[in-house]
Amino acid sequence: MDNERFLRLLKGAAALGLWLAAYNTTLPFSRWLTYSLFGFEQGSGIGNAVQFFLYDTPKILLLLVFMIYVIGWLRAGLNTDRVREYLKGKGRGAGYVLGAVFGAVTPFCSCSSIPLFIGFLTARIPLGITMSFLITSPIINEVAIVLLWSLLGWKLALAYIAVGLLAGILGGLFMDALRGERWLQPYLLEQMKRPALQMLMTSSGRLRLTADDRHRFALHEVRTIFSRVWKWVMLGVLLGAALHGFVPEAWFAEHLSQGQWWNVPAAVALGIPLYTNVTGIVPVMESLLMKGLPVGTTLAFCMSSVAASLPELIMLKQVMRTRLLALFLLFLWLVFTLTGWLLNALPFLLS
């Protein structure tokens, strides 16, 4: 190994080590800042909101930088036309399933999944498949499934998984049927059309890319996308922190437990603006069920609160035009409302 290549690997390893150190210290550092340095009381609304903001902002920004760089690096040497042809050869249905399954095994919340969503689009992965990932990723993860199974039983856990995967698959189909890529932001459409890099011709007549070429391209991708969305990430997390710290869960149980037909669509509409993750919503689900909220209404509310959020919508506005964003919200509202009505009408399915 020559000295130049060794030095490049050393710099890469150092950069990755610094990124991992920063990412792994965001939670303890946010707690130290909030409760020790600033002196907020643990468990208070303002304390929860401040700690949430100080934790989620750097976490999402670090994820954004990392994922865009990695996907940019891969994209520089990847024949995206071959990837698209491979997906087409498998059929769009298989692509939706793959997108939804990949979303299910990635442990991201609604905001943290956006960096991958942007990266997939710039890699020219079809919108429907990318949307399947975006919908499913925040809804399902392994930890939440274990918690659901242990606290609420295997039937509710399996129903949760089935609805999450089905929502992702149908969401992809819905977006492709409407040709939703027309309503992506213009700058993103331009990036999707632009070839990644002009490859270099070697003396043997074969095409290749140097590591420096790929690194420069990946950094350019990071600068271009990060400069457009970072302030919206901060604004979105700020709003999410306020909701996280000051919206009481008891209010929902008090006002949505009457069993009226409109309770389910109202619960979904109220759940969408909130910002939480699937692991954190499981204890809330248990609490709402114990307070008398019907199982369908509870599931619809909890799934809507993890599948979308106002912070996520603020960030997605930098990727989607208003029409596409509205269709995304309408689809989630319809799917979770129908699910809630079905489970409320047929409670024996989970008895």
JOWO-V382230 format. One record per residue. N is the residue number from 0. RES is the residue in three letters. PHI is phi as a letter, one per 40 degrees, with the letter a starting at -180 (none if undefined). Layout:
# JOWO-V382230
n->N res->RES phi->PHI
n->N res->RES phi->PHI
This chain:
# JOWO-V382230
n->0 res->MET phi->none
n->1 res->ASP phi->c
n->2 res->ASN phi->c
n->3 res->GLU phi->c
n->4 res->ARG phi->c
n->5 res->PHE phi->c
n->6 res->LEU phi->c
n->7 res->ARG phi->c
n->8 res->LEU phi->c
n->9 res->LEU phi->c
n->10 res->LYS phi->c
n->11 res->GLY phi->c
n->12 res->ALA phi->c
n->13 res->ALA phi->c
n->14 res->ALA phi->c
n->15 res->LEU phi->c
n->16 res->GLY phi->c
n->17 res->LEU phi->c
n->18 res->TRP phi->c
n->19 res->LEU phi->c
n->20 res->ALA phi->c
n->21 res->ALA phi->c
n->22 res->TYR phi->c
n->23 res->ASN phi->c
n->24 res->THR phi->b
n->25 res->THR phi->c
n->26 res->LEU phi->c
n->27 res->PRO phi->c
n->28 res->PHE phi->c
n->29 res->SER phi->c
n->30 res->ARG phi->c
n->31 res->TRP phi->c
n->32 res->LEU phi->c
n->33 res->THR phi->c
n->34 res->TYR phi->c
n->35 res->SER phi->c
n->36 res->LEU phi->c
n->37 res->PHE phi->c
n->38 res->GLY phi->g
n->39 res->PHE phi->c
n->40 res->GLU phi->c
n->41 res->GLN phi->c
n->42 res->GLY phi->g
n->43 res->SER phi->c
n->44 res->GLY phi->c
n->45 res->ILE phi->c
n->46 res->GLY phi->c
n->47 res->ASN phi->c
n->48 res->ALA phi->c
n->49 res->VAL phi->c
n->50 res->GLN phi->c
n->51 res->PHE phi->c
n->52 res->PHE phi->c
n->53 res->LEU phi->c
n->54 res->TYR phi->c
n->55 res->ASP phi->c
n->56 res->THR phi->c
n->57 res->PRO phi->c
n->58 res->LYS phi->c
n->59 res->ILE phi->c
n->60 res->LEU phi->c
n->61 res->LEU phi->c
n->62 res->LEU phi->c
n->63 res->LEU phi->d
n->64 res->VAL phi->c
n->65 res->PHE phi->c
n->66 res->MET phi->c
n->67 res->ILE phi->c
n->68 res->TYR phi->c
n->69 res->VAL phi->c
n->70 res->ILE phi->c
n->71 res->GLY phi->c
n->72 res->TRP phi->c
n->73 res->LEU phi->c
n->74 res->ARG phi->c
n->75 res->ALA phi->d
n->76 res->GLY phi->b
n->77 res->LEU phi->c
n->78 res->ASN phi->c
n->79 res->THR phi->c
n->80 res->ASP phi->c
n->81 res->ARG phi->c
n->82 res->VAL phi->c
n->83 res->ARG phi->c
n->84 res->GLU phi->c
n->85 res->TYR phi->c
n->86 res->LEU phi->c
n->87 res->LYS phi->c
n->88 res->GLY phi->c
n->89 res->LYS phi->c
n->90 res->GLY phi->g
n->91 res->ARG phi->c
n->92 res->GLY phi->d
n->93 res->ALA phi->c
n->94 res->GLY phi->c
n->95 res->TYR phi->c
n->96 res->VAL phi->c
n->97 res->LEU phi->c
n->98 res->GLY phi->c
n->99 res->ALA phi->c
n->100 res->VAL phi->c
n->101 res->PHE phi->c
n->102 res->GLY phi->c
n->103 res->ALA phi->c
n->104 res->VAL phi->c
n->105 res->THR phi->b
n->106 res->PRO phi->c
n->107 res->PHE phi->b
n->108 res->CYS phi->c
n->109 res->SER phi->c
n->110 res->CYS phi->c
n->111 res->SER phi->c
n->112 res->SER phi->c
n->113 res->ILE phi->c
n->114 res->PRO phi->d
n->115 res->LEU phi->c
n->116 res->PHE phi->d
n->117 res->ILE phi->c
n->118 res->GLY phi->c
n->119 res->PHE phi->c
n->120 res->LEU phi->c
n->121 res->THR phi->c
n->122 res->ALA phi->c
n->123 res->ARG phi->g
n->124 res->ILE phi->c
n->125 res->PRO phi->d
n->126 res->LEU phi->d
n->127 res->GLY phi->d
n->128 res->ILE phi->c
n->129 res->THR phi->c
n->130 res->MET phi->c
n->131 res->SER phi->d
n->132 res->PHE phi->c
n->133 res->LEU phi->c
n->134 res->ILE phi->c
n->135 res->THR phi->c
n->136 res->SER phi->d
n->137 res->PRO phi->c
n->138 res->ILE phi->c
n->139 res->ILE phi->b
n->140 res->ASN phi->a
n->141 res->GLU phi->c
n->142 res->VAL phi->c
n->143 res->ALA phi->c
n->144 res->ILE phi->c
n->145 res->VAL phi->c
n->146 res->LEU phi->c
n->147 res->LEU phi->d
n->148 res->TRP phi->c
n->149 res->SER phi->c
n->150 res->LEU phi->c
n->151 res->LEU phi->b
n->152 res->GLY phi->g
n->153 res->TRP phi->c
n->154 res->LYS phi->c
n->155 res->LEU phi->c
n->156 res->ALA phi->c
n->157 res->LEU phi->c
n->158 res->ALA phi->c
n->159 res->TYR phi->c
n->160 res->ILE phi->c
n->161 res->ALA phi->c
n->162 res->VAL phi->c
n->163 res->GLY phi->c
n->164 res->LEU phi->c
n->165 res->LEU phi->c
n->166 res->ALA phi->c
n->167 res->GLY phi->c
n->168 res->ILE phi->c
n->169 res->LEU phi->c
n->170 res->GLY phi->c
n->171 res->GLY phi->c
n->172 res->LEU phi->c
n->173 res->PHE phi->c
n->174 res->MET phi->c
n->175 res->ASP phi->c
n->176 res->ALA phi->c
n->177 res->LEU phi->c
n->178 res->ARG phi->f
n->179 res->GLY phi->c
n->180 res->GLU phi->c
n->181 res->ARG phi->c
n->182 res->TRP phi->b
n->183 res->LEU phi->c
n->184 res->GLN phi->c
n->185 res->PRO phi->d
n->186 res->TYR phi->c
n->187 res->LEU phi->c
n->188 res->LEU phi->c
n->189 res->GLU phi->c
n->190 res->GLN phi->c
n->191 res->MET phi->c
n->192 res->LYS phi->c
n->193 res->ARG phi->c
n->194 res->PRO phi->c
n->195 res->ALA phi->c
n->196 res->LEU phi->a
n->197 res->GLN phi->c
n->198 res->MET phi->c
n->199 res->LEU phi->c
n->200 res->MET phi->c
n->201 res->THR phi->c
n->202 res->SER phi->c
n->203 res->SER phi->c
n->204 res->GLY phi->g
n->205 res->ARG phi->c
n->206 res->LEU phi->c
n->207 res->ARG phi->a
n->208 res->LEU phi->b
n->209 res->THR phi->c
n->210 res->ALA phi->c
n->211 res->ASP phi->c
n->212 res->ASP phi->d
n->213 res->ARG phi->c
n->214 res->HIS phi->c
n->215 res->ARG phi->c
n->216 res->PHE phi->c
n->217 res->ALA phi->c
n->218 res->LEU phi->c
n->219 res->HIS phi->c
n->220 res->GLU phi->c
n->221 res->VAL phi->c
n->222 res->ARG phi->c
n->223 res->THR phi->c
n->224 res->ILE phi->c
n->225 res->PHE phi->c
n->226 res->SER phi->c
n->227 res->ARG phi->c
n->228 res->VAL phi->b
n->229 res->TRP phi->c
n->230 res->LYS phi->c
n->231 res->TRP phi->c
n->232 res->VAL phi->c
n->233 res->MET phi->c
n->234 res->LEU phi->c
n->235 res->GLY phi->c
n->236 res->VAL phi->c
n->237 res->LEU phi->d
n->238 res->LEU phi->c
n->239 res->GLY phi->c
n->240 res->ALA phi->c
n->241 res->ALA phi->c
n->242 res->LEU phi->c
n->243 res->HIS phi->c
n->244 res->GLY phi->c
n->245 res->PHE phi->b
n->246 res->VAL phi->c
n->247 res->PRO phi->c
n->248 res->GLU phi->c
n->249 res->ALA phi->c
n->250 res->TRP phi->c
n->251 res->PHE phi->c
n->252 res->ALA phi->c
n->253 res->GLU phi->c
n->254 res->HIS phi->b
n->255 res->LEU phi->b
n->256 res->SER phi->b
n->257 res->GLN phi->c
n->258 res->GLY phi->g
n->259 res->GLN phi->c
n->260 res->TRP phi->c
n->261 res->TRP phi->c
n->262 res->ASN phi->c
n->263 res->VAL phi->c
n->264 res->PRO phi->c
n->265 res->ALA phi->c
n->266 res->ALA phi->c
n->267 res->VAL phi->c
n->268 res->ALA phi->c
n->269 res->LEU phi->c
n->270 res->GLY phi->c
n->271 res->ILE phi->d
n->272 res->PRO phi->c
n->273 res->LEU phi->c
n->274 res->TYR phi->b
n->275 res->THR phi->a
n->276 res->ASN phi->b
n->277 res->VAL phi->c
n->278 res->THR phi->c
n->279 res->GLY phi->c
n->280 res->ILE phi->c
n->281 res->VAL phi->c
n->282 res->PRO phi->c
n->283 res->VAL phi->c
n->284 res->MET phi->d
n->285 res->GLU phi->c
n->286 res->SER phi->c
n->287 res->LEU phi->c
n->288 res->LEU phi->c
n->289 res->MET phi->c
n->290 res->LYS phi->c
n->291 res->GLY phi->h
n->292 res->LEU phi->c
n->293 res->PRO phi->d
n->294 res->VAL phi->c
n->295 res->GLY phi->c
n->296 res->THR phi->c
n->297 res->THR phi->c
n->298 res->LEU phi->c
n->299 res->ALA phi->c
n->300 res->PHE phi->c
n->301 res->CYS phi->c
n->302 res->MET phi->c
n->303 res->SER phi->c
n->304 res->SER phi->c
n->305 res->VAL phi->c
n->306 res->ALA phi->c
n->307 res->ALA phi->a
n->308 res->SER phi->a
n->309 res->LEU phi->d
n->310 res->PRO phi->d
n->311 res->GLU phi->c
n->312 res->LEU phi->c
n->313 res->ILE phi->c
n->314 res->MET phi->c
n->315 res->LEU phi->c
n->316 res->LYS phi->c
n->317 res->GLN phi->c
n->318 res->VAL phi->b
n->319 res->MET phi->b
n->320 res->ARG phi->c
n->321 res->THR phi->d
n->322 res->ARG phi->c
n->323 res->LEU phi->c
n->324 res->LEU phi->c
n->325 res->ALA phi->c
n->326 res->LEU phi->c
n->327 res->PHE phi->d
n->328 res->LEU phi->c
n->329 res->LEU phi->c
n->330 res->PHE phi->c
n->331 res->LEU phi->c
n->332 res->TRP phi->c
n->333 res->LEU phi->c
n->334 res->VAL phi->c
n->335 res->PHE phi->c
n->336 res->THR phi->c
n->337 res->LEU phi->c
n->338 res->THR phi->c
n->339 res->GLY phi->c
n->340 res->TRP phi->c
n->341 res->LEU phi->c
n->342 res->LEU phi->c
n->343 res->ASN phi->c
n->344 res->ALA phi->c
n->345 res->LEU phi->b
n->346 res->PRO phi->c
n->347 res->PHE phi->c
n->348 res->LEU phi->c
n->349 res->LEU phi->b
n->350 res->SER phi->c
